[in-house]
Amino acid sequence: MKINLAIISLFLTGVIFLISFPHQAFAANNFNTDYHVTYTIDQNGMAHAVVNGTLANTTSQYYATSYTIQLGFDTISNVKAQDTGGPITPQVSKNSSGYIIALHFNSQALGLGNKQQFTITFDTPTLAHHYGRIWEIDIPGISNPQDFSTFVVELKTPPSFGQPAYIKPQEAGNDLVFDKQTLGKSGISLAYGNTQVYNFHLIYHLRNTNLYPSTTQIALPPSTNYQDVSITNIDPQPSNVVEDKDGNWLAQYHLSSIQSMDVNVSGNVVIHLTPKEDPMTPEQLSDYIKPQEYWESNNPEIAQLANQLQTPQAIYTYVSNKLHYDFSRVTSNKPRLGAVGALQDPNSAVCLEFTDLFIAIARAAHIPAREVDGFAYTDNPQQRPISQEKDVLHVWPEYYNSQKQTWIMVDPTWGSTTGGVDYFNTLDFDHFAFDIRGESSVYPIPAGGYNYTSTPVSKDIQVEFSTTVPSETPVFSLDSTIPAVTIAGLPITGNVVIKNNGSTYVPSQILYLMTNQLTPQTQTLETSGVPPFGYLDVPVSFNSTNPLIDTQANYTIKIAGISKQEQTESKLFFLTPVGISVVIFVLIFIVGIGILQKRR
């Protein structure tokens, strides 16, 4: 008995293969289906696909006469086909899902164990994508692997791509040959390149509605263990930029009464795949296991889940499977549910709920965790959704790995919406942090959240790919506020001022303060880091000098190979400007009293 069309279906992320038989069970019982697909990518990203298929008869009663394949690619060209009998003229038609290719075999394979072999080739530009400095390749997965005896995909890339920066899942080998177990339903994701670079321009809208002056802060994108940020321009410039405990860069502004101000910030960021070490003490990490609003780690249900799951990966898997992304909330203004609310309504989650639930369970399991807000590049909002249409924002968690001594970013939201792509063991080059929330679950506010109008008219976030890696180095200057003249017999105090004059972060360093005439003669102080456009006051002091003599002293400030020499002088009280002023005042007072008494 001959068989016409269909049905073994293979759903891919971007491509669908379809062999039509009356019932899938019928197809599986009467044919063994084997595939070997080879994708050859050229240096421009064009993929040449070769699909070698085999239908082996498992009975002597049935054989196939025709074959249909559904491709989900947006664009294909140069479609050709053949079987053992020679070339086949494929019938190609477009539908809403992509392209249908129909084949009628030249000859039939009759009898038990005989095989119908065929080959289809085509070209497509939609398998590989070049973004900035990174090539990304997504090999589709299989929705029904049980219908195939074997399914092998082989990937060939040009030498100019180099070695893959990552292959997801981790079980996939570096030989770029993948079987159906490795492909799974989510497929294989690869990236080529070392770093990604973005240029950004951000607008912050500030307003003081009070009748008195106020001070406010805005969060600039900071350098982290995953990214190096350069701030090339801030207009208007802030009074200072400080770093908080979470590593955020907070630019400070003073607003007068009833004042509005738009702050424009430009810069670039280099994204790394592997995080740098970020050693922290148990005392520092203790703040990241405390309950917070939306991170209800002390809730009994959350605590029970933490006791069951225990590890970051188990928590990630649970959250990715438990919650379901609610696309209707992307454009709505529904309130944040928090971790407990997400458990109560798992079908109404967006990235905030995925993040809140991960953090709450992790903290309940005594795993330090916090929130990262920022930009995430996506070319497929259905699989990798973002939270806002106007300003493309995303939220994801990170946890502290004590063994690796660093924070590890993960994305359970995209792990869920992509159908299981691994965003736990390896993230990607697409996540750009705008701020970090650990001390608080609601502060600071990331770029894109500083618009006080109900109907905003401007796009406040502009992020573009760049192919140029910036080469800025930290540039800073030293100054001292130690008085040039002090009072003998009193301690000498002041500040060493480290001013960041460049566009990159000045990391924490060792400051040396040296002198021969004062004590202590050598001081060693550890400074904190200084963000671009910021300065840091480092308090310093010398011991009291001899109150009976004048003392002149030279001292040297040295940090990171830069030194500055200054001078201070301790004088007897009545010889200092303050002492002279006091003496003059006393004399004037005595003379005045004498005059008054004489008049009386």
NORZI-V474314 format. One record per residue. N is the residue number from 1. PSI is psi in whole degrees, 0 to 359 (999 if undefined). D_CENTER is the distance of its C-alpha to the mean C-alpha in Angstrom with 1 decimal. Layout:
N PSI D_CENTER
N PSI D_CENTER
This chain:
1 133 58.0
2 156 55.5
3 135 52.1
4 227 50.4
5 140 46.9
6 148 44.1
7 76 42.0
8 119 39.4
9 140 36.1
10 111 32.8
11 128 29.7
12 157 26.9
13 90 23.6
14 345 25.1
15 144 28.6
16 127 31.4
17 140 34.5
18 119 37.5
19 128 40.9
20 122 43.3
21 162 45.7
22 321 47.4
23 145 45.4
24 321 42.6
25 322 44.7
26 315 47.6
27 316 45.4
28 328 44.1
29 337 47.7
30 352 49.3
31 141 46.9
32 125 44.5
33 127 41.7
34 140 40.0
35 143 37.3
36 111 36.2
37 130 33.7
38 125 32.8
39 121 30.2
40 116 30.8
41 130 28.3
42 176 29.7
43 347 28.1
44 0 27.6
45 1 25.7
46 131 28.8
47 130 29.3
48 116 32.8
49 134 33.2
50 114 36.2
51 109 36.8
52 117 39.6
53 150 40.9
54 128 43.7
55 112 45.6
56 127 48.0
57 129 50.8
58 359 51.1
59 168 54.4
60 1 57.4
61 339 57.5
62 149 54.4
63 160 52.9
64 140 50.4
65 342 51.6
66 168 48.5
67 139 44.7
68 136 42.0
69 131 38.4
70 119 35.7
71 130 32.9
72 7 29.8
73 146 28.8
74 327 29.1
75 131 31.1
76 159 33.5
77 168 36.4
78 48 39.3
79 127 39.8
80 159 42.5
81 157 44.0
82 159 46.8
83 194 48.4
84 343 51.1
85 357 53.6
86 193 52.0
87 148 49.8
88 137 48.8
89 107 48.3
90 144 45.1
91 109 45.1
92 128 41.8
93 152 41.0
94 139 38.0
95 185 36.9
96 340 34.1
97 355 32.2
98 243 32.6
99 143 35.7
100 130 38.6
101 119 40.5
102 134 43.9
103 144 46.1
104 116 49.7
105 145 50.7
106 324 53.6
107 164 55.0
108 146 54.5
109 109 54.0
110 143 56.7
111 156 57.3
112 130 55.6
113 349 53.0
114 156 53.1
115 137 49.9
116 111 48.9
117 143 46.6
118 162 44.8
119 134 42.2
120 133 40.1
121 149 38.2
122 167 36.1
123 143 33.5
124 139 30.2
125 4 27.5
126 4 25.0
127 320 24.0
128 141 22.1
129 139 19.9
130 115 19.1
131 110 16.1
132 248 16.2
133 5 16.5
134 136 15.6
135 129 18.0
136 135 16.9
137 129 19.8
138 111 20.1
139 126 23.4
140 153 24.7
141 186 25.6
142 127 29.0
143 335 29.8
144 68 33.1
145 338 33.2
146 343 36.4
147 359 38.3
148 133 37.9
149 312 39.7
150 149 37.4
151 111 34.4
152 133 33.0
153 131 30.5
154 133 30.6
155 133 28.1
156 127 29.3
157 157 27.3
158 154 28.7
159 332 28.8
160 339 26.8
161 331 23.6
162 201 24.0
163 149 22.7
164 138 19.8
165 324 16.5
166 156 16.1
167 125 18.4
168 135 17.7
169 170 19.4
170 335 20.1
171 341 23.8
172 137 24.0
173 166 25.9
174 356 25.5
175 355 28.7
176 32 27.0
177 124 29.6
178 132 28.5
179 182 30.9
180 332 30.8
181 321 29.6
182 320 26.5
183 315 26.0
184 207 26.4
185 338 25.5
186 349 21.8
187 196 22.7
188 134 21.1
189 132 17.8
190 153 17.8
191 143 16.0
192 132 17.9
193 162 16.9
194 319 15.5
195 155 12.8
196 145 11.5
197 133 12.5
198 143 12.1
199 142 14.7
200 151 14.4
201 123 17.1
202 145 16.8
203 130 19.8
204 125 20.5
205 116 23.8
206 148 25.7
207 134 29.0
208 112 31.5
209 1 34.1
210 164 36.1
211 4 39.4
212 157 38.3
213 155 35.6
214 161 32.2
215 136 29.1
216 166 25.6
217 149 22.1
218 146 19.0
219 117 15.4
220 150 14.3
221 124 10.7
222 160 11.1
223 138 10.9
224 188 9.3
225 349 10.1
226 344 7.3
227 148 8.0
228 117 11.4
229 138 12.2
230 125 15.7
231 108 17.3
232 336 20.4
233 139 22.1
234 124 22.4
235 117 25.4
236 159 27.1
237 146 26.2
238 166 25.5
239 330 28.0
240 161 25.4
241 122 21.8
242 161 21.2
243 131 18.6
244 184 18.7
245 332 18.5
246 356 14.8
247 8 14.1
248 148 13.8
249 113 15.8
250 113 18.4
251 131 20.8
252 135 24.3
253 143 26.7
254 120 30.3
255 134 31.6
256 177 35.3
257 139 37.0
258 51 36.2
259 140 33.8
260 150 30.9
261 136 28.5
262 124 25.8
263 124 23.3
264 128 21.8
265 128 18.9
266 151 18.2
267 194 16.3
268 162 14.0
269 140 11.0
270 120 11.0
271 130 8.0
272 150 9.5
273 320 9.7
274 128 11.5
275 149 10.7
276 159 13.6
277 145 16.0
278 74 15.9
279 136 19.3
280 148 20.2
281 158 23.6
282 325 24.6
283 318 25.6
284 322 22.2
285 345 20.5
286 332 23.3
287 341 21.7
288 13 18.8
289 9 21.4
290 148 23.2
291 148 23.6
292 168 22.3
293 131 22.9
294 345 21.1
295 72 20.5
296 69 24.1
297 344 24.1
298 3 27.8
299 137 28.7
300 320 31.1
301 320 29.5
302 316 26.1
303 322 27.9
304 318 29.8
305 319 26.7
306 321 25.2
307 328 28.6
308 319 28.5
309 308 25.0
310 321 24.5
311 154 21.7
312 320 17.9
313 321 18.3
314 321 21.3
315 315 19.5
316 312 16.6
317 317 19.4
318 312 21.5
319 317 18.9
320 324 18.0
321 328 21.8
322 315 23.1
323 152 21.2
324 130 21.7
325 130 19.7
326 98 22.0
327 340 21.6
328 341 24.3
329 350 22.1
330 319 19.6
331 1 22.2
332 174 24.0
333 44 23.8
334 148 24.4
335 155 23.8
336 132 21.0
337 328 22.6
338 177 21.1
339 313 21.3
340 318 25.1
341 325 25.2
342 321 22.9
343 325 25.3
344 332 28.2
345 70 26.9
346 345 24.5
347 2 25.1
348 51 23.8
349 147 20.1
350 189 17.0
351 330 13.4
352 316 14.6
353 320 17.3
354 317 15.4
355 314 13.2
356 317 16.4
357 319 18.5
358 312 16.3
359 317 16.2
360 315 19.9
361 318 21.1
362 314 19.2
363 323 20.7
364 333 24.0
365 11 23.9
366 33 23.3
367 115 19.9
368 132 17.8
369 152 14.8
370 176 12.8
371 142 10.6
372 127 7.3
373 141 8.0
374 200 6.7
375 141 7.3
376 124 7.0
377 134 9.8
378 138 12.6
379 6 16.3
380 84 17.4
381 340 16.9
382 326 19.3
383 326 17.3
384 77 13.7
385 159 14.4
386 169 12.9
387 333 14.6
388 144 16.5
389 318 18.5
390 309 19.2
391 112 15.8
392 95 13.0
393 153 10.9
394 159 9.0
395 137 8.8
396 159 7.9
397 168 9.5
398 150 9.6
399 158 13.1
400 124 15.0
401 107 16.8
402 330 20.0
403 318 21.2
404 351 18.4
405 48 18.2
406 165 14.5
407 139 11.6
408 119 10.2
409 139 7.2
410 163 8.9
411 86 9.3
412 337 13.0
413 305 13.2
414 331 12.6
415 327 14.6
416 311 17.3
417 339 17.4
418 0 17.5
419 18 20.4
420 9 19.0
421 139 16.6
422 105 15.2
423 24 11.6
424 303 12.8
425 327 14.2
426 131 11.7
427 247 8.4
428 192 8.3
429 13 7.8
430 350 6.8
431 122 3.1
432 110 3.9
433 131 4.5
434 327 8.3
435 169 9.7
436 133 10.2
437 112 13.1
438 313 15.2
439 330 18.6
440 148 18.7
441 357 17.4
442 357 18.2
443 144 17.6
444 175 16.3
445 129 16.0
446 163 13.0
447 141 14.0
448 345 15.8
449 16 17.5
450 42 20.3
451 117 22.8
452 5 26.0
453 150 27.9
454 336 28.3
455 79 28.3
456 142 25.8
457 352 26.9
458 154 24.2
459 116 20.7
460 350 18.7
461 120 15.5
462 117 16.0
463 127 13.4
464 150 15.1
465 151 14.8
466 150 16.8
467 357 18.6
468 125 19.5
469 119 17.8
470 150 18.7
471 28 21.0
472 146 21.3
473 154 22.6
474 136 22.9
475 123 26.0
476 164 27.7
477 160 31.2
478 145 33.3
479 168 35.8
480 140 38.0
481 12 39.4
482 127 42.1
483 144 45.4
484 330 47.7
485 129 50.6
486 174 50.6
487 126 53.4
488 140 55.0
489 353 54.8
490 153 51.4
491 151 47.9
492 119 46.0
493 158 42.5
494 196 39.8
495 145 36.2
496 125 34.7
497 120 32.3
498 113 29.3
499 125 28.2
500 111 25.1
501 3 26.6
502 192 23.8
503 354 20.4
504 168 18.4
505 135 18.0
506 111 21.2
507 167 20.5
508 141 23.0
509 175 26.3
510 127 29.9
511 131 32.3
512 134 36.0
513 116 38.9
514 142 42.3
515 157 45.9
516 340 49.4
517 345 51.2
518 168 49.1
519 144 47.8
520 150 45.5
521 330 45.7
522 129 42.2
523 139 39.2
524 119 35.7
525 138 32.9
526 125 29.1
527 162 27.1
528 172 23.6
529 162 21.1
530 117 21.6
531 164 19.0
532 144 20.2
533 15 23.1
534 170 23.8
535 161 26.5
536 129 27.4
537 119 30.8
538 110 31.8
539 134 35.1
540 160 37.9
541 154 41.6
542 157 44.8
543 166 47.7
544 143 50.8
545 175 53.3
546 123 57.0
547 350 58.3
548 351 61.6
549 159 60.5
550 143 58.2
551 124 55.3
552 135 53.5
553 138 50.3
554 141 47.8
555 152 44.3
556 131 41.4
557 129 37.7
558 133 35.6
559 128 31.9
560 43 30.1
561 355 33.3
562 131 33.9
563 155 37.0
564 130 38.9
565 136 42.5
566 170 43.8
567 143 47.1
568 154 48.3
569 127 51.9
570 121 53.2
571 158 56.5
572 146 59.2
573 314 58.4
574 354 61.1
575 353 60.0
576 159 56.5
577 320 55.7
578 316 55.2
579 316 58.4
580 318 60.4
581 319 59.2
582 317 60.3
583 314 63.7
584 317 64.3
585 317 63.4
586 318 65.8
587 315 68.5
588 319 68.2
589 316 68.3
590 316 71.4
591 318 73.1
592 318 72.3
593 319 73.8
594 319 76.9
595 317 77.4
596 317 77.2
597 322 79.6
598 319 82.0
599 323 82.0
600 999 82.8
